[in-house]
Amino acid sequence: MSESFDYIIVGAGSAGSVLASRLSADGKSTVCVLEAGPPDRSIFIHIPAGFMKTILDPKVNWLYQSESSDGTAGRRIATPRGKTLGGSSSINGNIYNRGQRMDYDTWAQLGNKGWGFADVLPYFKRSEGRVGDADETFRGRDGPLVITDPIWSHPLCDAFIAGAAGLGIPRNPDYNGAVQDGVSYAQRTIHKHRRMSTARAFLHPAMARGNLDVRTEVLASRILFEGKRAVGIRYLAGNREHEIKARREVILCGGTVNSPQLLQISGVGPGRLLGEIGVPVHHELPGVGENLRDHYAARMTARVKGIETINESSRGLRLGREIAKYFLGQPSILGLSPTVVYLFWKSDPARDTGDVQLTFTPASYKEGVQSRLDDFPGMTVASWQQRPDSLGHIRARSADPREAPAIQPNYLAAEGDRRVMLAAMKLGLALFRTPELAPYLDHIQAPAPELQSDDALMGFARERGTTCFHLMGSCRMGPDSDTSAVVDDQLRVKGLEGLRVADASVMPTMPSSNTNAPAIMIGEKAADLIAGKPPPPAVDFGPAA
């Protein structure tokens, strides 16, 4: 006989871990979480700089690849996704970035009631345990997710920030506060030198509850339906199939890749695609897997002189020194996120708000890939457009849940994306050449000196650009009038009962941020929606900044 629970959550990632914690908090509602990956025991998950290992580890990473496209000069690009407790929050860059007020106001303007910034800000604040100076109108102090400023600094970072200020870009003490534009050290989900994943912040404390059952290394293979109502999940544990039933709801939190794939192989999605993969149509829903977007970055590097960078500190006796400092609780490169400084600005001075993001780190990577440091002293500026218009898709290749789906972001397909990317790259190159960085700049390594024209720079972006790991939108939220939307503003899958999606896939447009913080917010709001709780009062923060 099948086991039964009040709620089944598929995926223990950024949103799923939050949702499991909040739904089980009453001590009565029974919750079962299904996670395809193993427990988050690897030491490389918990040491912040361990991302250089987990980004290549098939035990905790799906190791997907995007499809080739003109925007990537025919290349397929590594597309990591977390596969462990905490999901991508256990292998990401430890950055906390919520985006601009207009991002969420746009969601509301598209017809998604209750998703404007004043509505979602209380959910951001609920999760946050902000350490350091902050305007408490915008920031939370008491949440389980501890957000800190770096305890490590570097003269190159200070020179980069000073150089940006010299170009007219203001220093901003809190880009998650009233205004995002400006430059500063990046805020981090790192606490006491360890990664603050959603598993650490939310899931592990909740796992002591008798009403929460977390199962790892089990792969959801089908949503079970009775008519139009989702009633359970079939999953694989090794080669054996199991079924569990949901008395109230099934909630998909598998992320932007896995949630649409599970819907499609369960017969929910575009009829033509389902026919191609041999899956009977249970419910025609053409938007499943469409509207995919991602941030695409051109990472530019320079050779450094006269100062030690992370490249040298990560080798030989110097690495031994850094390891010792880390375990003594001192500032160390092992406690760093992959990018150290964040900069938000405008591709055009006439714009009211920023639309480009640049990051800086006193390290450089071979071929721009964040897993292999260069052999020489280096620094990196990465540039990207915050709200890309290029649309792609996620499409199952077969009915087998173990076969990776096709991931096609269609990077740089939209003309506006190419224009903004070019402006962002030119700003990055200008930042390399500021008087403040001049004492340390040997020469710009990539793009090469002969790549000066707009066409040459765009060619560099196509040939060397990579994902920022911010996939979203493949189960887009929208009103009833939007026939291509997958879920409504209550996160219910349209035309079905007992089934919701709560992860980054529901975002209707790209926020001007990394996607981890918004996904956590979605988990917080989903918990109230599912439990039938009234939303917290909207925040009154005065006129728009």
C-alpha positions in Angstrom: 0.0 0.0 0.0 1.2 3.5 -0.8 2.3 5.8 2.0 0.4 9.1 2.3 1.3 12.6 3.5 -0.5 15.9 3.6 2.1 17.4 1.3 4.8 16.0 -1.1 7.6 18.4 -2.1 9.7 17.4 -5.0 13.2 18.9 -4.6 15.0 20.1 -1.5 16.6 23.2 -3.1 16.5 26.9 -2.5 12.6 27.1 -2.4 11.9 23.5 -1.4 13.9 23.6 1.8 12.1 26.8 2.9 8.8 25.3 2.1 9.4 22.1 3.9 10.5 24.0 7.0 7.5 26.3 7.0 4.8 23.7 6.2 6.0 21.3 8.9 6.3 24.1 11.5 2.8 23.4 12.9 3.9 20.0 14.0 0.8 18.5 12.5 0.9 18.6 8.8 2.9 15.7 7.4 5.4 16.6 4.8 7.6 14.3 2.6 10.5 15.8 0.6 12.0 13.9 -2.3 15.5 14.9 -3.3 17.3 13.3 -6.2 20.8 13.9 -4.8 22.6 12.8 -1.6 22.7 14.5 1.8 24.9 17.6 1.9 27.8 16.0 3.7 30.6 16.9 1.3 33.2 19.2 3.0 33.4 21.1 -0.3 29.7 22.2 0.1 30.4 23.8 3.4 33.7 25.5 2.7 32.7 28.5 0.6 35.6 28.2 -1.9 34.7 24.6 -2.4 32.4 25.7 -5.2 35.4 25.1 -7.5 35.0 21.4 -6.6 31.2 21.1 -6.5 30.8 22.8 -9.8 32.4 19.7 -11.3 31.1 17.0 -8.9 28.5 14.6 -10.5 27.5 13.5 -7.0 26.0 16.8 -6.1 25.6 18.5 -9.5 23.4 17.5 -12.4 26.2 18.7 -14.7 23.8 19.7 -17.5 24.9 21.4 -20.7 23.1 23.9 -22.8 22.4 23.3 -26.4 24.6 25.1 -28.9 23.4 28.4 -30.5 24.6 31.3 -32.5 24.9 33.3 -29.3 27.6 30.9 -28.1 29.4 30.5 -31.4 28.1 27.0 -31.7 29.3 25.9 -28.2 27.5 23.9 -25.6 28.0 25.4 -22.2 28.3 23.7 -18.8 25.1 24.5 -16.9 25.5 23.3 -13.2 22.4 22.7 -11.1 22.5 21.5 -7.5 21.6 17.9 -6.7 21.8 17.6 -3.0 20.0 19.0 0.1 19.9 22.7 -0.5 20.0 22.2 -4.2 21.8 25.0 -6.1 22.1 27.0 -2.8 24.6 24.3 -1.8 26.9 24.7 -4.8 26.4 28.4 -5.8 28.6 31.4 -5.3 27.2 32.3 -1.9 25.9 35.7 -3.1 22.8 37.4 -1.7 21.2 39.8 -4.2 17.5 40.5 -4.3 17.1 42.8 -7.3 15.3 46.0 -7.9 11.9 47.2 -6.8 10.7 47.5 -10.4 11.4 43.8 -11.0 8.6 42.7 -8.7 6.3 45.6 -9.6 6.6 44.4 -13.2 5.4 40.9 -12.1 2.3 42.6 -10.5 1.8 44.8 -13.6 1.7 41.6 -15.7 -1.4 40.5 -13.7 0.2 38.6 -10.8 -1.7 40.0 -7.8 0.3 40.0 -4.6 3.7 39.9 -6.3 4.6 43.6 -6.3 7.7 44.7 -4.3 5.6 46.0 -1.4 4.0 42.6 -1.2 7.1 40.4 -1.4 9.4 42.5 0.7 8.0 41.1 3.9 8.9 37.6 2.7 12.4 38.6 1.9 12.7 40.1 5.4 11.2 37.0 7.0 14.0 34.8 5.8 16.8 37.2 6.4 19.2 37.3 9.3 21.1 40.4 8.1 24.3 41.1 10.0 25.8 44.6 9.8 24.5 48.0 9.0 21.1 48.1 7.2 17.9 50.0 6.8 15.4 47.8 8.6 12.6 49.1 6.4 14.2 46.9 3.7 16.2 44.3 5.6 15.3 41.5 8.0 17.2 40.7 11.2 15.6 37.7 12.7 15.4 35.1 9.9 17.3 31.9 9.7 19.3 32.8 6.6 22.3 34.7 7.9 23.6 37.3 5.4 27.0 38.9 6.1 29.6 41.3 4.6 33.0 39.9 3.8 35.6 39.8 6.5 38.4 39.5 3.8 39.5 42.5 1.7 42.1 43.0 -0.9 43.9 46.1 -2.3 42.8 45.3 -5.8 39.1 45.2 -4.7 39.6 48.6 -3.0 41.2 50.0 -6.1 38.4 48.7 -8.3 35.8 50.3 -6.1 37.7 53.6 -6.0 38.1 53.5 -9.7 34.4 52.9 -10.2 33.7 55.9 -8.0 36.1 57.9 -10.1 33.9 57.1 -13.2 30.9 58.5 -11.4 29.5 55.2 -10.0 28.6 55.8 -6.4 29.6 53.6 -3.5 26.5 51.8 -2.2 26.6 50.5 1.4 23.6 48.2 0.7 22.5 47.2 -2.8 19.7 45.1 -1.2 18.3 48.3 0.4 16.5 51.3 -1.1 18.6 51.6 -4.2 20.6 49.0 -6.1 22.8 51.1 -8.3 26.4 51.5 -7.2 29.5 49.5 -6.2 30.5 47.6 -3.0 31.8 44.4 -1.6 29.2 41.6 -2.2 26.9 40.4 0.5 27.1 36.7 1.2 25.2 33.7 2.5 28.2 32.7 4.6 28.2 32.5 8.4 31.0 31.6 10.7 33.1 30.7 7.7 30.6 28.2 6.4 28.1 28.2 3.5 24.6 29.2 4.6 22.6 27.1 2.2 18.8 26.7 2.6 19.5 23.2 3.8 21.6 24.6 6.7 19.3 27.5 7.4 15.9 25.9 7.0 15.8 22.2 6.3 18.2 20.7 8.9 16.7 22.4 11.9 13.2 21.2 10.7 14.3 17.6 10.2 14.1 16.8 13.9 10.3 17.2 13.6 8.4 13.9 13.5 6.1 15.2 10.8 8.8 15.9 8.2 10.2 13.0 6.2 13.2 13.8 3.9 14.3 11.2 1.4 17.5 11.5 -0.5 18.8 9.8 -3.7 15.3 9.3 -5.0 14.3 10.5 -8.4 10.7 11.6 -9.1 9.6 9.9 -12.3 5.9 10.8 -12.6 3.2 12.9 -11.1 0.2 10.7 -10.3 -3.3 12.0 -11.2 -6.9 11.0 -10.6 -8.6 12.9 -13.3 -7.4 16.5 -13.1 -6.2 16.2 -9.5 -2.6 15.4 -8.6 -2.6 12.7 -5.9 1.0 11.6 -5.5 4.4 10.9 -6.9 6.1 7.9 -8.4 9.8 7.8 -7.7 12.9 5.7 -8.4 15.1 4.6 -5.5 17.9 2.8 -7.3 16.1 0.6 -9.8 13.0 0.2 -7.8 9.8 2.2 -8.2 7.8 3.5 -5.3 4.6 5.5 -5.0 3.5 8.0 -2.3 0.2 9.8 -2.1 -0.6 13.4 -1.2 -3.8 14.1 0.8 -3.6 17.8 0.1 -1.0 18.9 -2.5 2.0 18.0 -4.6 4.5 20.9 -4.9 7.2 20.9 -7.5 10.4 22.6 -6.3 12.8 20.9 -8.7 14.0 24.2 -10.2 13.9 25.7 -13.7 15.2 22.5 -15.4 13.6 19.7 -13.4 10.2 21.1 -12.7 9.1 21.5 -16.3 10.8 18.2 -17.2 8.7 16.3 -14.6 5.5 18.0 -15.8 6.3 17.0 -19.4 7.1 13.4 -18.7 3.9 13.2 -16.6 1.8 14.3 -19.6 1.5 18.0 -18.8 2.8 20.3 -21.4 2.8 21.1 -25.1 1.0 18.3 -27.0 3.4 18.3 -29.9 6.4 17.8 -27.6 4.7 15.1 -25.6 3.9 13.2 -28.8 7.5 13.4 -29.9 8.8 11.9 -26.7 6.0 9.2 -26.5 4.1 10.5 -23.5 0.3 10.5 -23.6 -1.2 14.0 -23.1 -2.9 14.2 -19.8 -3.3 18.0 -19.8 -2.4 20.3 -22.6 -0.4 23.3 -21.3 1.7 24.9 -24.1 3.9 27.1 -21.8 5.5 24.3 -19.9 9.3 24.6 -20.5 9.0 27.8 -22.5 10.1 31.4 -21.5 13.5 30.2 -20.2 16.0 33.0 -19.6 19.4 33.2 -18.1 22.1 35.8 -17.4 25.0 35.4 -19.9 28.4 36.9 -18.9 31.5 37.9 -20.7 34.4 37.4 -18.3 37.3 39.6 -19.0 40.7 39.1 -17.4 43.9 41.0 -16.9 47.4 40.1 -15.8 48.4 41.8 -12.5 51.8 43.1 -11.3 53.2 44.1 -8.0 50.7 42.3 -5.7 49.6 38.7 -4.8 46.3 37.5 -6.1 44.1 34.5 -5.3 45.8 32.7 -8.2 49.1 32.5 -6.3 47.5 32.2 -2.9 45.8 29.0 -4.0 49.0 27.0 -4.6 51.8 25.3 -2.7 52.9 26.7 0.7 50.7 29.7 0.3 47.6 27.5 0.0 48.7 25.8 3.2 48.8 29.2 4.9 45.3 29.9 3.7 44.0 26.6 4.9 45.5 27.2 8.4 44.0 30.7 8.5 40.6 29.3 7.6 40.5 26.7 10.3 41.7 29.2 12.8 38.7 31.4 12.0 40.8 34.1 10.3 40.1 35.8 6.9 41.1 33.3 4.2 40.5 32.7 0.5 38.8 29.5 1.5 36.0 31.6 3.0 35.4 33.6 -0.2 32.6 33.6 -2.8 33.8 33.4 -6.4 33.2 37.1 -6.9 34.0 39.7 -4.3 32.8 43.0 -5.5 29.4 43.8 -7.1 28.7 46.8 -9.4 25.2 47.8 -10.8 25.0 50.5 -13.4 23.4 51.7 -16.6 24.1 50.9 -20.2 22.9 54.3 -21.2 23.1 57.5 -19.0 19.5 58.3 -20.0 18.1 55.3 -18.2 16.4 55.8 -14.8 17.7 52.6 -13.3 20.5 50.2 -13.8 20.4 47.4 -16.4 23.9 46.0 -16.3 25.8 44.2 -13.6 29.6 43.7 -13.3 31.5 41.7 -10.8 35.2 41.8 -9.8 37.5 39.4 -8.1 41.3 39.4 -7.6 41.6 36.1 -9.4 41.3 34.9 -13.0 40.2 31.7 -14.6 41.5 29.8 -17.6 39.2 30.4 -20.6 36.9 32.3 -18.3 35.6 29.1 -16.7 35.2 29.2 -12.9 36.9 26.0 -12.0 40.5 26.5 -13.1 42.6 29.4 -12.0 45.3 30.9 -14.2 49.0 30.3 -13.6 49.8 34.0 -13.5 48.6 36.8 -11.1 45.2 37.9 -12.5 42.0 39.7 -11.9 38.5 39.4 -13.6 35.7 41.6 -14.5 32.5 39.8 -15.6 29.8 41.8 -17.4 26.2 41.0 -18.1 22.7 42.4 -18.9 20.4 42.2 -15.9 17.1 41.7 -17.7 17.6 39.8 -20.9 14.9 39.6 -23.6 16.2 36.4 -25.3 13.9 33.5 -24.7 14.7 29.8 -24.7 13.2 26.5 -23.5 13.5 23.3 -21.5 12.3 20.2 -23.3 12.4 16.6 -22.2 14.1 14.3 -24.7 12.2 11.2 -23.6 9.9 9.8 -21.0 13.0 8.7 -19.0 13.5 11.0 -16.0 17.2 10.0 -15.9 17.8 11.5 -19.4 18.9 15.2 -19.3 16.4 17.5 -21.0 17.4 19.9 -23.8 18.3 23.3 -22.3 18.3 26.1 -24.9 18.6 29.6 -23.4 19.2 31.2 -26.9 21.8 33.6 -25.4 22.1 36.9 -27.2 19.3 36.2 -29.6 17.6 39.5 -29.0 19.2 42.6 -30.5 18.7 44.5 -27.3 20.7 41.9 -25.4 23.6 42.3 -27.7 23.5 46.1 -27.4 23.5 46.1 -23.6 26.1 43.3 -23.4 28.4 45.5 -25.5 27.9 48.5 -23.3 28.6 46.4 -20.2 31.8 45.0 -21.7 33.0 48.5 -22.6 32.4 49.6 -19.0 34.3 46.6 -17.7 37.3 47.5 -19.9 37.1 51.1 -18.7 37.2 49.9 -15.1 40.4 47.9 -15.8 42.0 51.1 -17.1 41.1 53.5 -14.2 44.0 55.4 -12.5 43.3 53.6 -9.3 44.0 50.1 -10.9 46.8 51.4 -13.1 49.6 50.6 -10.6 48.6 46.9 -10.6 47.6 46.4 -14.3 50.2 44.6 -16.4 48.0 44.2 -19.4 44.5 43.1 -20.3 44.7 39.4 -21.2 41.2 38.8 -22.6 39.8 40.1 -24.8 43.1 40.4 -26.8 44.3 43.9 -27.7 43.4 43.5 -31.3 39.7 42.9 -30.4 38.7 46.6 -30.3 35.7 47.0 -32.6 32.2 46.4 -31.6 32.0 43.3 -33.9 35.2 41.9 -32.4 34.0 42.4 -28.8 30.7 40.7 -29.6 32.6 37.9 -31.2 34.6 37.5 -27.9 31.3 37.5 -26.0 30.0 34.7 -28.2 33.2 32.6 -28.1 34.0 33.0 -24.4 30.8 33.9 -22.6 29.3 31.6 -20.0 26.2 31.2 -17.9 25.8 33.1 -14.7 23.8 30.0 -13.4 20.6 32.1 -13.1 18.1 30.0 -15.1 14.4 31.0 -14.6 11.0 31.3 -16.1 10.2 27.8 -17.6 6.9 27.5 -15.6 6.0 31.1 -15.9 3.4 32.7 -13.6 0.6 34.7 -15.3 -3.1 35.5 -15.1 -5.9 33.5 -16.7 -5.8 35.7 -19.8 -2.2 34.7 -20.4 -2.6 31.4 -22.3 1.2 30.7 -22.3 1.5 30.9 -18.5 1.9 27.7 -16.5 0.8 28.7 -13.0 -1.5 31.4 -11.6 -0.5 33.9 -8.9 -1.3 31.3 -6.3 1.3 29.1 -8.0 -1.3 26.5 -8.9 -0.8 24.7 -12.2 -3.5 26.0 -14.5 -6.3 23.6 -15.2 -5.2 21.1 -12.6 -5.9 20.6 -8.9 -3.7 19.8 -6.0 -0.5 20.7 -7.9 1.7 23.8 -7.6 5.2 24.9 -8.7 7.3 26.9 -6.3 10.8 27.7 -7.5 12.7 30.0 -9.9 10.8 28.5 -12.9 7.7 30.5 -12.0 9.3 33.9 -12.3 7.6 35.7 -15.2 10.5 38.0 -16.0 14.1 38.0 -15.0 14.9 39.9 -11.8 18.0 42.2 -11.8 19.7 39.8 -9.5 21.0 36.3 -8.8 18.1 34.0 -8.5 18.8 32.4 -5.1 17.3 35.1 -3.0 14.1 35.5 -5.1 13.7 31.7 -5.0 13.9 31.7 -1.2 11.3 34.5 -1.2 9.0 32.3 -3.5 9.4 29.4 -1.0 8.3 31.7 1.9 5.3 33.1 0.0 4.3 29.7 -1.3 4.1 28.4 2.3 1.5 31.0 3.2 -0.4 30.4 0.0 -0.6 26.7 0.6 -1.4 26.9 4.3 -4.1 29.5 3.6 -2.5 32.2 5.7 -3.2 35.8 5.1 -0.1 37.7 3.6 1.8 40.0 5.9 1.0 43.7 5.5 2.6 45.3 2.5 5.6 47.5 3.3 5.1 51.3 3.0 8.5 52.6 2.0 7.5 55.9 0.4 7.9 56.9 -3.2 10.0 54.9 -5.6 13.8 55.6 -5.5 
